[in-house]
Amino acid sequence: MDKFRMMFQFLQSNQESFMNGICGIMALASAQLYSAFEFSCPCIPEYNYAYGIGLLVIPPIWFFLLGFVLNNNVSMLAEEWKRPTGKRVKDPTILRYMFVSITQRSLIAPMVWISVTLMDGKSFLCAFSVNLDIHQFGNSTLIEGMTEVEIVKLLAKIPCKNIFNQPEVISREAASRYIKCISQAFGWVFLLLMTLAAFLIRAIRPCFTQAAFLKTKYWSHYVDIERKLFDETCKEHAKTFAKVCIQQYFESISGDMRSFHKHRSSKDDSDDDDDDDKKKSDEDKLLGIHDQDDMNKVLWNWHTCKPPLALRKEQPDGESHEGLIPNGDVHGVSGGPNGYANGHAPDLPKREWAVYYSKV
């Protein structure tokens, strides 16, 4: 169980690896699902085309939507798109980059399904067997005595080996091989086009817009990391808030506990010091928020008005760089070249150093 927990934590910390793993699992699942799927063509002229094309199109759409559902970045994208502007301007290029990244991963499983389906050729045979030229594979003398409706019904039965009962009219094996060959050709062309498109997206696009690509990639990572850190901070605050609330509840119920601790031994006093340190640590984790209404206000303000992306540079108290070069005097107060009065450093308190020598 610990191994699975460690693996899950690793995948959570590596979001990109986790999503790539999900895409790979979905691709394998699509291929396995197709191999386990029992193909049953209706062999009816009115339904063959709908069944064959539906098998080729509907499962990829389902896999595509499932890829969006399993991607954690979809909620982050929707949140970033719908949030109020506040003090932070929304960048459409970042939203577009995130959407394209999610779409690329979601397209892997549908591509695998379409490729496997075309390579197998059963759905293509079911959909287009009615459009086959019967004179290329049939007996012309027998075909001439058949009506158009009978020919269409005969062609619709080609995918169904068990119910095809007129082998003397048309060679079912030759017609099936012909249609499957065309299906496999479409499959290889589809794979070639998808591979070429992936190459153009992954290799050529950054070469033309490298600066914009790096900017959008950086800020998309920032949005993801900021959300994770905010969630972790909220979890830590909620945990500490619950801990302090429970402690205060038990202390209020047991009023004699505080007076009992005062009469304990010196060893227990050291334990009290440790408890005080723990309380101070809990206070630090609460970040000055001790009320439900205050926390709700903080969460609401985070949603409606996120802070601007401009960090303040904090300086120690009493330290200022303006005292060294006042009023634009680049040579100091009295023209000193090093920025000090008269070119000499002010008298600073000296530090005392103690040196110990050992004979060992």
C-alpha positions, 0 to 999 in steps of 0.5 A: 500500500505504501508503494502505491501511495508513493507512486501516487504522490510522485505522479501528483508532483509530476503533473506532466508525467502523470498526464502523459501516463494517463494518455498512454493508458487510454491509448492502450485501453482503446486498442484493447477495447477494440480487440475485445469488441464483438463486431456485428455488422447488421448486413442490411442496406439501410443500416450498414453505412450508419453502423460502420461509420458510427463505429469509426467516429463515435468511440473516438469522440467518447475517448476525446471527451474522456481525455478532457474529463481526466485532465486536471488542467481543464478545471484550471483552464475554466477557472482562469478563463471565467475569473474576474480580472481584478488586479491581474490581467488575463492573457489570452495566449496563456489560455490558448496554450493550455487549451492546445496542450490539453487537446493534444493529449486528449487526441492520442486515444482517438487517433489510436482507435481510428488507426486500429479500426482502419487497419482492421477494415471490418467497419470500412467493409461494413460501411462501403460494401454496398458501393462496391462494383459488383461486375468486377467480382461477380458472374456477369451472366447471373448478375444480369438477371438480378434486379437493383434491389437484389444486388444491393441486398447481396452486396450488403451481406458481404461482411457477414460470412454466415448469412452470405448464401450466393457464392456463385454470383460474387466472390465474397473473399475477393470483394472483402480483401479489396475493401480491406486493402483500401481501408488499410491504405486510409489507415496508413495515410491517416497515421502519416498525416497525424505524425506530420502534424505532430512534427510541425506542432512540436518542432517548427512552431517554437522556431518561429515564435520562440519568445512568445512560446517560452512566455506562454509556457512559463506563465501556464506553469506558473498558474498551475504551480500557484494553484497547487501551492494555494491548495496546499496552503489552504489544506495546511491552514484548515488542518491547523485551524481544526487542530487549534479549534479542537484543543480550545474546545477540550481546554474549555471543557476541562477547566482544571487542566490549566491549574493542574499544569502549574503544579507539575515538576520542572520536567513538566515545565519544560514540556510546557515550554514545548507546548508553548512552542507548538502553539506559536508554530500553530499561530504562525501556520494560521497566518493571522486568520482566526475566524470563519468570516475572515477566511471566507473573505480571504477566499472570496478576495482570492477569487475576485481579485488576485494579487498582481504579478509584481513582487515587492522587494523587502528591505531590513528596517532602517536600511536605505540606499538613498542615504548613500547617494542623496539628491543625485550626487553620484560622488557622495555627500562631499564629492567622495568617490566611494559614496561616503562623506569626504571619501571616508567610511563612517565610524562603525562599531567594531566587532571583537574577535576571540581566538583560541589556541589549542596545544593538542 
